[in-house]
Amino acid sequence: MRTGGARHWAAGLVLALLAHVALAQTDLATAEQLLRKSGLWVQMATVADTLRDTMVSGPQGVGAGATPSEVARLQVLAAQAYQPQRMQETARALVAQRLNPDDLAALNAWYDAPLGQQVNQMEVDAGAGSSEAQRARGLAGADLFQTLAPPRKLLLRDMVIALRALDMNVSLVQASSWALYQGLRGSDANPPPGVPGEDEMRARLDAQRPGLRLAFAPLLLSGMAQTYAALSDDELQRYIDFLRSPSGRAYTDLQIQAVGTALVEGAAALGRGLRGVKDGANT
């Protein structure tokens, strides 16, 4: 997941999951242009790659304990579920539908300004590279955060709040887990062997929430310390002020909803295909 800016998409995830029909407020071309300016268009592809690796090969991924042939099928399935172009199209459609045209002038003013462009490039760079490279940056960020003066640490905490980063990460993990579970269970009245019932699954997710918050809080601060290391305190405060502005808050929410929708769709697709990756499933 990205460590800065739009990679901390926050607490509006539930809104993104509520299906409804609405007239588009802006056209697709304008929505895509804004997504490209803000870096989210490129970052969607990065997030897709990271999610594919994490969901299949992570220590608690669905590939844990799988045979080599099952892992190979899982990798194909995950690549289909987290297809970058599909995720970008989902984000573009949602932004076109929900972006208030009255916010465009303020958003373009920020993203076209030198500081906005600098911040955008920092956030894109933070999500680039292999999983190993991202882990190395995270460790470097943790060391850096410990050396920062108290005023800088407070600014980074303000950034976490302005981006609704902590709530978003927890909500995104839990919503993706639920979508994966629902996809795996499908429409069966009884879950497959080893898959908990809905009440038990909800209880498990509820129990995990406090631990997720404790785990994410230091990671977010470390990631932001590293991502925005080149910004002065004044520049960081200007970015926070933008995020707190009405247009900045509205667009942050849209990014949260767009990314959340795309990733939850991917998790559901992955869950639906899991039964077919088992050795002998199609014999």
N, C-alpha and C positions, 0 to 999 in steps of 0.2 A: 504494500500500500504506500502511497506517496506520503512523505513526511511533512509536506507543507501545502499551504493554499488549498486548492480544490481537492487534494488527496485526503483532507480531513473532513469531507462532506459529513454534515451533522444530522440533527434530530428530526428533520422533516421526512425521514424514510417512510414512515407509516402512510403519510399522505400520498407518496408515490405509488403505494400498493392499492389505493382505492380506485378501482376502475370506474371511469365515468366518461361521458361524451361531452365535449365542449368545442366551441368554435375556436380555430387557431387565432391567436392575437397578433402574430407576425408570420412572415413567410419563412420557408425552410432555408433559403439562401442567407437571410439575415441571421437566423438562428445558428447556422453553421459558421458564419463569419465570426460571430461572437464566441462560439465554442473554440474556434481556432485562435482568436486573439487571447483568450483567457487560458489557453494551453490544455483545456480539457479534452479537446479532440485527439491530441497526441497522447495524452495521459490515459485515455480509455484503452488504447492498444497496450500500453505498459501494464496497466492494471489487469487486463485480460491475460497477459503472459504470466504475471505473478500469480494470479488466481489459479490458472491451469496447473502451475508447478506445485502450489501449496495444496490444492485440493487432491492432487494425485500422489505427490511424493513427500508431502510434509509429514512430520512425526505423528500427527493425528489425522492424516488425510485418508481418503477412501481407499488408497492403494496400500495401506498398512496391512501386511500379512498376505498380500496378493502374490500369485505366481508371476513369473516373468511374462508369460503370455497374457495373463489378465491385466498386468500393468500396461502392456502395449495397447490392448484394446481400450483401457481407461484413458490413455493419452490421446487416442483418436477421438474418443467420446468427449473428453474435456475440451479439445481443440474445436470441436463442433459447438459445444455448449457456450464456450466463451470466445466466440468469433468476433474479432475486433470490429469488423465492418457492421455487424448486426448491433453491437453495443453502441457504436457511434450513431447509427441510424435511430436507435431508440432514444438516445440523448437528444438528438436534433429534433425529433418529432415532439418530445415532451417540452423542450425549451420553446419551440415555435408555438406550441399550444398555450403555454402558461406565461411566457414573458410579457410583462407590461411594456408596451411601446414607450410609455412615458419615462422608463428607466434607461432607455438606450443612450441618450445623450450623456448622462453621467457615467455610464459604464464605458462607453467608447472614450470619453475624456480620460478615464483612469488607464485603460489598457493601451491607449495610444501614446500616453505620456512616457518619458524615459524611465521613470521609476516603476511604472506599471509593467513596462516591457522587461526591465531588469528582474523584477520579482517573478514574472511569468517564466523567464528562462531559468531562474534558480529552481523553481518548482518542477519544471520539466526535467532538468538535470538530476534533481533529487530522486526521481523515479526511474532513471535510465540505468542500464547495466544489468548484470546478472544478479541473481539472488545473493550470491556470495559478496558481490560488490556493495549491495545495499546493506547487508549485515555489517560489513566493515565500516560503512558510513555511520550506521547506527551506533556502533561501539565508539567511534571517534566522537560522535555527538554527545554520548554519555560522559566521556572524559571532559569534553569542552564545557558542558553545562556546569560541571562541578567547579570550574575555574572562573565562572562569570560573576560579575559584581551583582549585588542584590537588585539594583534598579533594572538591569538587563533581564534577570530572571523573572521579575515582575512583568516586564513587557512580554516575555514569552508566554507567561501564564495568561495574560490578557489576550494574546493571540489565540490560544487554545479555546478560550471562552468565546471570542468573536467568531471563530470558525465552527463553534459547537462541536469541536473535534472529538471530545471524549464520548459524549452521548452518541454521536454518529457512528463511531467505530464499534461501540458495543452493540448498538441497534443493527448495524450492518452484518456483523458476525452472527447475531441471533436470528435475524430475518433470513439470511442465507442458509443457516442450519435448518430452520423450519421449512424453507422451500425445498431444500435437498431431501429432507425427511418426507415431505408431502409428495414429492416426485417419485421417490422410491416406493412409498406405500401405495400410491395410485388410488384407485377407486375400490380396492379390496376392503371388505368389511373387517377382515382380520389382517394384521400386518404380517409380512414375511417373517420367517424364523430369525430370531435375533434382533428384530426391529421392535422398539417399544410401542405401546399404544399411545394415543394422542395425549391422554391425561399425564402419563408418565413422562412423555417427551416435553410437555409444557413445564412440568415440575423440574425436570433436569435443566432446562433453559433458564428458568427463574433462579435456580440455585447457582448457576454459573455467573449470573450478572455481577454480583459484588466482586468476584475474583477477576472478571474481565476488566472492570473499572480500575482495580488496583494495578493490573498488569499494563494497561494502556497508558495510564497517566504519566509515568516516567518515560515511556517510549516516545510519546508525543512531544514532551519537552526536549528530550535529547535530539529527536529528529528535527525539530524547529531550530534548535541551537545551531545545528550543522547546516541546515538548508539556508538560513538567513544570516550566516556568520559574517558575510561581507557587507551587510547593511549597518549603517550607523543607528544609534538609538532614535535619532530624529526620523530617519527614513522608516524604521520599523513602526514608529508611532503613527506616521502618515498612512502606512498600509492598514494599521488597525483602525484608524479613523475612517478610512474608506469602507472597510468591512462592517463598521458600525453604522454607516450611513444608510438611509432607507433603501437606496438602490443596491448598495453592497449587500445588505442583509437579504433582500429579495433574491438577488442572483445567487448568493451562497445557498439559499434554500433550494433554488432550482437545480443547482449542481448536485446537491445532496439527493434530490428526488430522481434526477436523471441517472446518476451512477447507481443509486440503490435499485431502481427499477431494472436497469440492465443486468446488474449482478445477480439479483434475485431470480430473474428470468433464466440466467445461465445455470444457477444452482438447481432450479426446478428441472431444467432439461437434463442436467447431469444425473439427478436422482431418477428420472424416468428411464434412463438408459442403463442404470447400474445392473439390473438383473441380467441383461444380455451380455455382460462382460465375463461372467463366471465361466470357467472351463466346463464344457459340456452343456452350457445353457441352451444351445441351439441344436442339440443332437437328440 
